[in-house]
Amino acid sequence: MRTTLQSRGCTWEYAGVAGWLLRASADPRLSQREWAQYGITALPCGTEFAAVRIAAGLVRAAAGVPDSGDADQAVDQYLTRALLGGPVICDRRVGWYYALVPPEAARDWVVEAAVCRGKGGFIGVPRPDARHEHSARCYWAVPMTAPGRLCSTSAVTQLIHTSRLLELARG
């Protein structure tokens, strides 16, 4: 698979991250074709990663960014700092952010303001090189920088609690 990705002009970093993500797929070749054709593929949660689904409004509240206007870059920069560079996917169409965390996080998840998708759940995963300026729908708000590098579950939990407290303080 690495050879195929590399032969298409991808960097080793892209190939490594793509190969790692594709390990979750029941049909890696199909997922690779979907990335090439649609820019996104559905991957199952629970083996390589779990995904914490956070409402865009909560993320914007924590970042101190208004709900109106195009503030993707400011939110993405905030998430990079708050989640210590852990990977986050943004789905603009439905208004969700997905922080990728270790798979065992789903088993112990207790934060009511967000859902942690584990075994049996799926998420749309954009091509590893999809950024906000390239995608109308789904992109990496914080790119995965190395195969298997995930968000800290405690950092994700802290972000959610912070955003909820800020929402309550603002009334």
Backbone as a printed PyTorch tensor [residue, N CA C, xyz], in Angstrom:
tensor([[[  0.8250,  -1.1860,   0.0000],
         [  0.0000,   0.0000,   0.0000],
         [  0.8700,   1.2510,   0.0000]],

        [[  1.9360,   1.2520,   0.7730],
         [  2.8150,   2.4070,   0.8210],
         [  3.3710,   2.7120,  -0.5640]],

        [[  3.7520,   1.6740,  -1.2910],
         [  4.2740,   1.8710,  -2.6360],
         [  3.2260,   2.5250,  -3.5230]],

        [[  1.9710,   2.0700,  -3.4260],
         [  0.9070,   2.6460,  -4.2410],
         [  0.7230,   4.1170,  -3.9170]],

        [[  0.6440,   4.4420,  -2.6370],
         [  0.4820,   5.8380,  -2.2500],
         [  1.7000,   6.6570,  -2.6640]],

        [[  2.8960,   6.1200,  -2.4450],
         [  4.1130,   6.8260,  -2.7960],
         [  4.1910,   7.0610,  -4.2990]],

        [[  3.7840,   6.0830,  -5.0870],
         [  3.8700,   6.2220,  -6.5350],
         [  2.8990,   7.2690,  -7.0630]],

        [[  1.9100,   7.6280,  -6.2840],
         [  0.9600,   8.6670,  -6.6940],
         [  1.4120,  10.0440,  -6.2450]],

        [[  2.6630,  10.1890,  -5.8480],
         [  3.2020,  11.4870,  -5.4910],
         [  2.9740,  11.8960,  -4.0470]],

        [[  2.5810,  10.9810,  -3.1970],
         [  2.3390,  11.2900,  -1.7870],
         [  3.6550,  11.2750,  -1.0240]],

        [[  3.7120,  12.0410,   0.0340],
         [  4.8990,  12.0470,   0.8760],
         [  4.9060,  10.8040,   1.7520]],

        [[  6.0690,  10.5110,   2.3230],
         [  6.1690,   9.3810,   3.2470],
         [  5.2850,   9.6000,   4.4620]],

        [[  5.1710,  10.8660,   4.9190],
         [  4.3220,  11.1440,   6.0760],
         [  2.8670,  10.8110,   5.7380]],

        [[  2.4080,  11.2640,   4.5650],
         [  1.0490,  10.9720,   4.1310],
         [  0.8570,   9.4570,   4.0270]],

        [[  1.7990,   8.8010,   3.3920],
         [  1.6870,   7.3520,   3.2010],
         [  1.6350,   6.6260,   4.5360]],

        [[  2.4420,   7.0530,   5.4960],
         [  2.4410,   6.4100,   6.8080],
         [  1.1330,   6.6000,   7.5400]],

        [[  0.6240,   7.8280,   7.5530],
         [ -0.6540,   8.1130,   8.2150],
         [ -1.7870,   7.4080,   7.4860]],

        [[ -1.7960,   7.4900,   6.1590],
         [ -2.8450,   6.8360,   5.3810],
         [ -2.8380,   5.3270,   5.6290]],

        [[ -1.6670,   4.7340,   5.5900],
         [ -1.5610,   3.2930,   5.8290],
         [ -2.0680,   2.9110,   7.2010]],

        [[ -1.7450,   3.7180,   8.2010],
         [ -2.2050,   3.4250,   9.5560],
         [ -3.7310,   3.5450,   9.6440]],

        [[ -4.2920,   4.6160,   9.0900],
         [ -5.7490,   4.7820,   9.1160],
         [ -6.4470,   3.6440,   8.3740]],

        [[ -5.8770,   3.2480,   7.2510],
         [ -6.4960,   2.1960,   6.4460],
         [ -6.4750,   0.8340,   7.1260]],

        [[ -5.6510,   0.6630,   8.1600],
         [ -5.6650,  -0.5870,   8.9250],
         [ -7.0290,  -0.8240,   9.5650]],

        [[ -7.7860,   0.2530,   9.8100],
         [ -9.1150,   0.1290,  10.4170],
         [-10.1570,  -0.3540,   9.4060]],

        [[ -9.8780,  -0.2010,   8.1260],
         [-10.8510,  -0.5060,   7.0800],
         [-10.9540,  -2.0080,   6.8180]],

        [[-12.1880,  -2.4710,   6.5930],
         [-12.3930,  -3.8630,   6.1850],
         [-11.9140,  -4.0700,   4.7460]],

        [[-11.8790,  -2.9990,   3.9690],
         [-11.4410,  -3.0670,   2.5710],
         [-10.5600,  -1.8460,   2.2820]],

        [[ -9.2760,  -1.9180,   2.6340],
         [ -8.3930,  -0.7600,   2.4510],
         [ -8.3350,  -0.2340,   1.0190]],

        [[ -8.4060,  -1.1150,   0.0320],
         [ -8.3530,  -0.6460,  -1.3660],
         [ -9.5930,   0.1810,  -1.7130]],

        [[-10.7530,  -0.2450,  -1.2280],
         [-11.9740,   0.5270,  -1.4490],
         [-11.8610,   1.8930,  -0.7650]],

        [[-11.3930,   1.9000,   0.4780],
         [-11.2440,   3.1650,   1.2010],
         [-10.2770,   4.0970,   0.4850]],

        [[ -9.2090,   3.5430,  -0.0440],
         [ -8.2360,   4.3320,  -0.7960],
         [ -8.8890,   4.9250,  -2.0580]],

        [[ -9.6940,   4.1340,  -2.7550],
         [-10.4020,   4.6390,  -3.9420],
         [-11.3880,   5.7380,  -3.5480]],

        [[-12.0750,   5.5530,  -2.4160],
         [-13.0220,   6.5890,  -1.9620],
         [-12.2930,   7.8860,  -1.6360]],

        [[-11.1310,   7.7940,  -1.0090],
         [-10.3360,   9.0060,  -0.7740],
         [-10.0050,   9.6840,  -2.0950]],

        [[ -9.5820,   8.8990,  -3.0690],
         [ -9.1950,   9.4690,  -4.3630],
         [-10.3940,  10.0940,  -5.0750]],

        [[-11.5540,   9.4400,  -5.0150],
         [-12.7250,   9.9100,  -5.7500],
         [-13.5310,  10.9570,  -4.9930]],

        [[-13.7420,  10.7450,  -3.6980],
         [-14.6340,  11.6040,  -2.9200],
         [-13.9290,  12.4590,  -1.8670]],

        [[-12.6880,  12.1250,  -1.5610],
         [-11.9610,  12.8600,  -0.5270],
         [-12.2710,  12.4040,   0.8820]],

        [[-13.1220,  11.3870,   1.0240],
         [-13.5410,  10.9070,   2.3400],
         [-13.8840,   9.4220,   2.2460]],

        [[-13.6940,   8.7070,   3.3480],
         [-14.1150,   7.3090,   3.4250],
         [-14.6540,   7.0490,   4.8230]],

        [[-15.5660,   6.1190,   4.9520],
         [-16.0970,   5.7350,   6.2620],
         [-15.1940,   4.6600,   6.8570]],

        [[-14.7130,   4.9250,   8.0620],
         [-13.8710,   3.9460,   8.7620],
         [-14.5200,   3.5710,  10.0910]],

        [[-14.3940,   2.3080,  10.4660],
         [-14.9670,   1.8800,  11.7470],
         [-14.1090,   2.3420,  12.9270]],

        [[-14.7820,   2.6530,  13.9870],
         [-14.1010,   3.0130,  15.2320],
         [-13.9220,   1.7530,  16.0680]],

        [[-13.0390,   1.8300,  17.0380],
         [-12.9480,   0.7700,  18.0290],
         [-11.7480,  -0.1370,  17.9420]],

        [[-11.0550,  -0.1710,  16.8130],
         [ -9.8590,  -1.0140,  16.7450],
         [ -8.5930,  -0.1740,  16.7970]],

        [[ -8.4470,   0.7480,  15.8670],
         [ -7.2610,   1.6130,  15.8350],
         [ -7.4800,   2.8780,  16.6510]],

        [[ -8.7070,   3.3410,  16.6850],
         [ -9.0340,   4.5940,  17.3680],
         [-10.5100,   4.6000,  17.7500]],

        [[-10.8620,   5.4930,  18.6650],
         [-12.2500,   5.8620,  18.9400],
         [-12.3620,   7.3290,  18.5330]],

        [[-13.5720,   7.8310,  18.4210],
         [-13.7630,   9.2170,  17.9850],
         [-14.7460,   9.9150,  18.9190]],

        [[-14.3000,  11.0080,  19.5270],
         [-15.1680,  11.8040,  20.3900],
         [-15.8150,  12.8790,  19.5240]],

        [[-17.1430,  12.8080,  19.4170],
         [-17.9050,  13.7620,  18.6130],
         [-18.2940,  14.9530,  19.4820]],

        [[-17.8350,  16.1250,  19.0660],
         [-18.0660,  17.3510,  19.8340],
         [-18.7640,  18.3570,  18.9320]],

        [[-19.8280,  18.9580,  19.4270],
         [-20.5590,  19.9620,  18.6490],
         [-19.6640,  21.1580,  18.3570]],

        [[-19.7800,  21.6780,  17.1380],
         [-18.9640,  22.8290,  16.7330],
         [-19.1850,  24.0160,  17.6730]],

        [[-20.4130,  24.1940,  18.1600],
         [-20.6920,  25.2950,  19.0830],
         [-19.8880,  25.1990,  20.3710]],

        [[-19.7160,  23.9870,  20.8880],
         [-18.9040,  23.7960,  22.0910],
         [-17.4460,  24.1200,  21.8210]],

        [[-16.9400,  23.6780,  20.6660],
         [-15.5420,  23.9390,  20.3280],
         [-15.3170,  25.4420,  20.1560]],

        [[-16.2410,  26.1100,  19.4630],
         [-16.1110,  27.5610,  19.2590],
         [-16.1880,  28.3110,  20.5930]],

        [[-17.0420,  27.8340,  21.5080],
         [-17.1390,  28.4690,  22.8240],
         [-15.8120,  28.3640,  23.5650]],

        [[-15.2180,  27.1940,  23.5400],
         [-13.9290,  27.0080,  24.2140],
         [-12.8470,  27.8500,  23.5620]],

        [[-12.9090,  27.9870,  22.2400],
         [-11.8970,  28.7640,  21.5070],
         [-12.1390,  30.2600,  21.6080]],

        [[-13.3310,  30.6580,  22.0780],
         [-13.6550,  32.0850,  22.1490],
         [-13.9040,  32.6850,  20.7800]],

        [[-14.4280,  31.8620,  19.8660],
         [-14.6880,  32.2970,  18.4930],
         [-16.1970,  32.3700,  18.2920]],

        [[-16.7110,  33.4700,  17.7250],
         [-18.1530,  33.5690,  17.5220],
         [-18.6820,  32.4920,  16.5720]],

        [[-19.9590,  32.1520,  16.7380],
         [-20.5750,  31.1290,  15.8940],
         [-20.7440,  31.5730,  14.4490]],

        [[-20.7770,  32.8600,  14.2030],
         [-20.9760,  33.3320,  12.8370],
         [-19.6380,  33.5650,  12.1430]],

        [[-19.6800,  33.5190,  10.8350],
         [-18.4770,  33.8180,  10.0610],
         [-17.5670,  32.6250,   9.8800]],

        [[-16.5680,  32.8150,   9.0410],
         [-15.6100,  31.7580,   8.7490],
         [-14.4140,  31.9070,   9.6760]],

        [[-14.4060,  31.1120,  10.7230],
         [-13.3300,  31.1940,  11.7070],
         [-12.6090,  29.8650,  11.8330]],

        [[-12.6590,  29.0560,  10.7780],
         [-12.0560,  27.7240,  10.8310],
         [-10.6030,  27.7600,  11.2630]],

        [[ -9.8350,  28.6740,  10.7120],
         [ -8.4050,  28.7050,  11.0100],
         [ -8.1560,  29.0030,  12.4910]],

        [[ -8.9080,  29.9330,  13.0670],
         [ -8.7420,  30.2580,  14.4900],
         [ -9.1260,  29.0650,  15.3640]],

        [[-10.1960,  28.3820,  15.0160],
         [-10.6270,  27.2050,  15.7760],
         [ -9.5830,  26.0960,  15.6490]],

        [[ -9.0900,  25.8900,  14.4360],
         [ -8.0810,  24.8470,  14.2100],
         [ -6.8170,  25.1190,  15.0290]],

        [[ -6.3980,  26.3690,  15.0830],
         [ -5.2090,  26.7200,  15.8740],
         [ -5.4630,  26.4780,  17.3580]],

        [[ -6.6460,  26.8290,  17.8310],
         [ -6.9940,  26.5790,  19.2270],
         [ -6.9540,  25.0810,  19.5300]],

        [[ -7.5770,  24.2780,  18.6550],
         [ -7.6040,  22.8300,  18.8810],
         [ -6.1950,  22.2380,  18.8910]],

        [[ -5.3350,  22.7330,  18.0390],
         [ -3.9510,  22.2440,  18.0090],
         [ -3.2890,  22.4520,  19.3680]],

        [[ -3.5030,  23.6310,  19.9520],
         [ -2.9170,  23.9120,  21.2730],
         [ -3.6160,  23.1140,  22.3810]],

        [[ -4.9420,  23.1630,  22.4050],
         [ -5.7110,  22.5520,  23.4940],
         [ -5.5630,  21.0360,  23.5320]],

        [[ -5.4420,  20.4260,  22.3590],
         [ -5.3600,  18.9630,  22.3020],
         [ -3.9400,  18.4920,  22.0070]],

        [[ -2.9870,  19.3810,  22.2360],
         [ -1.5580,  19.0480,  22.1780],
         [ -1.1630,  18.4100,  20.8460]],

        [[ -1.7820,  18.8890,  19.7700],
         [ -1.4430,  18.3910,  18.4390],
         [ -2.1010,  17.0830,  18.0630]],

        [[ -3.0080,  16.5790,  18.8950],
         [ -3.7150,  15.3350,  18.5580],
         [ -4.6840,  15.5630,  17.4050]],

        [[ -4.9460,  14.5350,  16.6030],
         [ -5.7350,  14.6990,  15.3820],
         [ -7.2260,  14.9320,  15.6250]],

        [[ -7.7650,  15.8810,  14.8340],
         [ -9.1820,  16.2360,  14.9230],
         [ -9.7200,  16.4260,  13.5110]],

        [[-10.8710,  15.8280,  13.2590],
         [-11.5690,  15.9680,  11.9820],
         [-12.7360,  16.9270,  12.1750]],

        [[-12.9340,  17.8250,  11.2090],
         [-14.0930,  18.7110,  11.2230],
         [-15.0270,  18.3250,  10.0880]],

        [[-16.3020,  18.1280,  10.4080],
         [-17.3240,  17.8980,   9.3930],
         [-18.2140,  19.1340,   9.3820]],

        [[-17.9370,  20.0360,   8.4670],
         [-18.6630,  21.3080,   8.3800],
         [-20.1570,  21.1180,   8.1130]],

        [[-20.4830,  20.1390,   7.3050],
         [-21.8800,  19.9660,   6.8830],
         [-22.7980,  19.7200,   8.0650]],

        [[-22.3560,  18.9320,   9.0310],
         [-23.2150,  18.6100,  10.1720],
         [-22.8080,  19.3340,  11.4520]],

        [[-21.7030,  20.0790,  11.4210],
         [-21.2980,  20.8640,  12.5820],
         [-20.7070,  20.0550,  13.7250]],

        [[-19.8560,  19.0850,  13.3910],
         [-19.2100,  18.2620,  14.4090],
         [-17.7030,  18.2720,  14.2260]],

        [[-17.0250,  18.1480,  15.3500],
         [-15.5930,  17.8640,  15.3640],
         [-15.4270,  16.4710,  15.9540]],

        [[-14.4640,  15.7240,  15.4320],
         [-14.1740,  14.3850,  15.9330],
         [-12.7180,  14.3250,  16.3670]],

        [[-12.5020,  14.2120,  17.6630],
         [-11.1460,  14.0490,  18.2000],
         [-10.8520,  12.5530,  18.2470]],

        [[ -9.7790,  12.1470,  17.5880],
         [ -9.4200,  10.7250,  17.5800],
         [ -8.6270,  10.4100,  18.8390]],

        [[ -9.1090,   9.4280,  19.5760],
         [ -8.5330,   9.0390,  20.8640],
         [ -8.2630,   7.5320,  20.8540]],

        [[ -7.5300,   7.0320,  21.8450],
         [ -7.3060,   5.5820,  21.9140],
         [ -8.6400,   4.8200,  21.9980]],

        [[ -8.6980,   3.6250,  21.4120],
         [ -9.9640,   2.8810,  21.3560],
         [-10.5720,   2.5740,  22.7180]],

        [[ -9.7430,   2.3870,  23.7310],
         [-10.2850,   2.0610,  25.0620],
         [-11.0400,   3.2260,  25.6970]],

        [[-10.8920,   4.4390,  25.1670],
         [-11.6090,   5.5970,  25.7020],
         [-13.1170,   5.4030,  25.6050]],

        [[-13.5850,   4.7470,  24.5490],
         [-15.0300,   4.5500,  24.3590],
         [-15.6350,   3.7050,  25.4760]],

        [[-14.8870,   2.7600,  25.9570],
         [-15.3790,   1.8580,  27.0050],
         [-15.6410,   2.6130,  28.3040]],

        [[-14.8150,   3.6020,  28.6080],
         [-14.8910,   4.3080,  29.8890],
         [-15.4880,   5.7080,  29.7810]],

        [[-16.0400,   6.0850,  28.6310],
         [-16.4870,   7.4630,  28.3970],
         [-17.6960,   7.8030,  29.2570]],

        [[-17.6360,   8.9580,  29.9740],
         [-18.7340,   9.3770,  30.8510],
         [-19.1220,  10.8470,  30.6600]],

        [[-18.5250,  11.5370,  29.7260],
         [-18.7980,  12.9550,  29.5180],
         [-20.0810,  13.0980,  28.6980]],

        [[-21.1180,  13.6710,  29.3170],
         [-22.4300,  13.7300,  28.6870],
         [-22.5100,  14.7110,  27.5260]],

        [[-21.6760,  15.7150,  27.4880],
         [-21.7660,  16.7450,  26.4560],
         [-21.1950,  16.2950,  25.1100]],

        [[-20.6370,  15.0960,  25.0500],
         [-20.0660,  14.5780,  23.8030],
         [-20.2290,  13.0660,  23.7780]],

        [[-20.2030,  12.5300,  22.5740],
         [-20.3420,  11.0850,  22.3680],
         [-18.9970,  10.5280,  21.9440]],

        [[-18.6340,   9.3870,  22.5070],
         [-17.4020,   8.7160,  22.0930],
         [-17.8010,   7.4650,  21.3210]],

        [[-17.4540,   7.4490,  20.0530],
         [-17.7920,   6.3030,  19.2010],
         [-16.6810,   5.2650,  19.2670]],

        [[-17.0540,   4.0670,  19.6520],
         [-16.1220,   2.9490,  19.7160],
         [-16.5830,   1.8440,  18.7870]],

        [[-16.4000,   0.5940,  19.2100],
         [-16.7940,  -0.5530,  18.3760],
         [-18.2420,  -0.4190,  17.9220]],

        [[-18.4570,  -0.6570,  16.6300],
         [-19.7850,  -0.5400,  16.0580],
         [-20.0780,   0.8270,  15.4650]],

        [[-19.2440,   1.8150,  15.7830],
         [-19.4340,   3.1580,  15.2400],
         [-18.5530,   3.3960,  14.0250]],

        [[-18.9660,   4.3020,  13.1870],
         [-18.2030,   4.6900,  12.0050],
         [-18.0950,   6.2060,  11.9630]],

        [[-17.0260,   6.7030,  11.3490],
         [-16.9200,   8.1350,  11.0790],
         [-16.3810,   8.3270,   9.6640]],

        [[-16.7100,   9.4830,   9.0930],
         [-16.1390,   9.8690,   7.8130],
         [-14.7440,  10.4060,   8.0520]],

        [[-13.7590,   9.8140,   7.4030],
         [-12.3620,  10.2250,   7.5800],
         [-11.8620,  10.8080,   6.2590]],

        [[-11.4800,  12.0870,   6.2710],
         [-10.9780,  12.6960,   5.0390],
         [ -9.5780,  12.1850,   4.6990]],

        [[ -9.1750,  12.4010,   3.4610],
         [ -7.7990,  12.0860,   3.0600],
         [ -6.8490,  12.7430,   4.0580]],

        [[ -5.7310,  12.1260,   4.3360],
         [ -4.8060,  12.7050,   5.3180],
         [ -4.2950,  14.1020,   4.9740]],

        [[ -4.3870,  14.5150,   3.7170],
         [ -3.9070,  15.8420,   3.3380],
         [ -5.0260,  16.8770,   3.2030]],

        [[ -6.2680,  16.5430,   3.5750],
         [ -7.3930,  17.4740,   3.4530],
         [ -7.3210,  18.5380,   4.5500]],

        [[ -7.2500,  19.7890,   4.1420],
         [ -7.2270,  20.9230,   5.0760],
         [ -8.4420,  21.8060,   4.8180]],

        [[ -8.6960,  22.7650,   5.7080],
         [ -9.9200,  23.5670,   5.5890],
         [ -9.9970,  24.3300,   4.2760]],

        [[ -8.8790,  24.7600,   3.7520],
         [ -8.9240,  25.5200,   2.5020],
         [ -9.1680,  24.6360,   1.2740]],

        [[ -9.0580,  23.3230,   1.4340],
         [ -9.2310,  22.3930,   0.3120],
         [-10.5910,  21.7130,   0.3010]],

        [[-11.3480,  21.8330,   1.3560],
         [-12.5350,  20.9950,   1.4760],
         [-13.7730,  21.8040,   1.8420]],

        [[-14.8380,  21.5310,   1.1460],
         [-16.1000,  22.1810,   1.4630],
         [-16.8000,  21.4870,   2.6260]],

        [[-16.5150,  20.1970,   2.8090],
         [-17.2610,  19.4500,   3.8140],
         [-16.4170,  18.9750,   4.9890]],

        [[-15.4680,  18.1220,   4.7420],
         [-14.7770,  17.4240,   5.8170],
         [-13.2640,  17.5740,   5.6470]],

        [[-12.5900,  17.9450,   6.7280],
         [-11.1440,  18.1520,   6.6560],
         [-10.5140,  17.8790,   8.0190]],

        [[ -9.1780,  17.8220,   8.0340],
         [ -8.4330,  17.6600,   9.2860],
         [ -8.2240,  19.0360,   9.9060]],

        [[ -8.9510,  19.3220,  10.9890],
         [ -8.7470,  20.5760,  11.7100],
         [ -7.3550,  20.5630,  12.3430]],

        [[ -6.9780,  19.3990,  12.8570],
         [ -5.6150,  19.1590,  13.3420],
         [ -5.1580,  17.8720,  12.6570]],

        [[ -4.2200,  17.9760,  11.7340],
         [ -3.7970,  16.7850,  10.9890],
         [ -3.1150,  15.7500,  11.8820]],

        [[ -3.2670,  14.4960,  11.5060],
         [ -2.5220,  13.4230,  12.1650],
         [ -1.0830,  13.5360,  11.6570]],

        [[ -0.1440,  13.7240,  12.5730],
         [  1.2430,  13.9810,  12.1740],
         [  2.1050,  12.7320,  12.1010]],

        [[  1.6330,  11.6540,  12.7000],
         [  2.3930,  10.4050,  12.6730],
         [  1.4170,   9.2490,  12.8340]],

        [[  1.7160,   8.1100,  12.2330],
         [  0.8300,   6.9530,  12.3670],
         [  0.5820,   6.6130,  13.8410]],

        [[ -0.6950,   6.4930,  14.2000],
         [ -1.0540,   6.0970,  15.5630],
         [ -1.0160,   7.2030,  16.5950]],

        [[ -0.6170,   8.4160,  16.2200],
         [ -0.5890,   9.5180,  17.1930],
         [ -2.0150,  10.0160,  17.3820]],

        [[ -2.5510,   9.8730,  18.5980],
         [ -3.9300,  10.2190,  18.9080],
         [ -4.0020,  11.3100,  19.9600]],

        [[ -5.1920,  11.8450,  20.1640],
         [ -5.4120,  12.8390,  21.2120],
         [ -5.3690,  12.1650,  22.5780]],

        [[ -4.9440,  12.9190,  23.5480],
         [ -5.0410,  12.4930,  24.9350],
         [ -6.5090,  12.5670,  25.3430]],

        [[ -7.0360,  11.4920,  25.8920],
         [ -8.4390,  11.4840,  26.3210],
         [ -8.6760,  12.5550,  27.3830]],

        [[ -7.7350,  12.7460,  28.2700],
         [ -7.9150,  13.7670,  29.3190],
         [ -7.9170,  15.1740,  28.7270]],

        [[ -7.1320,  15.4410,  27.6890],
         [ -7.1400,  16.7590,  27.0460],
         [ -8.4850,  17.0090,  26.3680]],

        [[ -9.0580,  15.9830,  25.7330],
         [-10.3660,  16.1190,  25.0910],
         [-11.4380,  16.3790,  26.1540]],

        [[-11.3900,  15.6370,  27.2380],
         [-12.3480,  15.8260,  28.3310],
         [-12.2430,  17.2380,  28.9020]],

        [[-11.0220,  17.7070,  29.0930],
         [-10.8190,  19.0600,  29.6260],
         [-11.3820,  20.1130,  28.6690]],

        [[-11.1840,  19.9500,  27.3770],
         [-11.7220,  20.8930,  26.3970],
         [-13.2460,  20.9480,  26.4960]],

        [[-13.8860,  19.8010,  26.6100],
         [-15.3520,  19.7460,  26.6840],
         [-15.8450,  20.4110,  27.9640]],

        [[-15.2150,  20.0960,  29.0910],
         [-15.6240,  20.7150,  30.3590],
         [-15.4060,  22.2250,  30.3320]],

        [[-14.3060,  22.6720,  29.7690],
         [-14.0250,  24.1040,  29.6590],
         [-15.0960,  24.7970,  28.8290]],

        [[-15.4560,  24.2010,  27.6970],
         [-16.4560,  24.8320,  26.8350],
         [-17.8200,  24.8840,  27.5180]],

        [[-18.1770,  23.8430,  28.2420],
         [-19.4570,  23.8430,  28.9650],
         [-19.4720,  24.9250,  30.0450]],

        [[-18.3850,  25.0680,  30.7800],
         [-18.3040,  26.1090,  31.8090],
         [-18.3870,  27.5010,  31.1990]],

        [[-17.7110,  27.7140,  30.0760],
         [-17.7760,  29.0120,  29.4060],
         [-19.1770,  29.3050,  28.8910]],

        [[-19.8590,  28.3020,  28.3820],
         [-21.2460,  28.4820,  27.9450],
         [-22.1460,  28.8730,  29.1050]],

        [[-21.9770,  28.1870,  30.2380],
         [-22.7880,  28.5100,  31.4180],
         [-22.4890,  29.9090,  31.9290]],

        [[-21.2170,  30.3000,  31.9140],
         [-20.8380,  31.6290,  32.3970],
         [-21.4220,  32.7420,  31.5080]],

        [[-21.5480,  32.4610,  30.2310],
         [-22.0820,  33.4680,  29.2950],
         [-23.6040,  33.5210,  29.3320]],

        [[-24.2160,  32.5240,  29.9490],
         [-25.6730,  32.4900,  30.0990],
         [-26.3150,  32.0310,  28.8920]]])
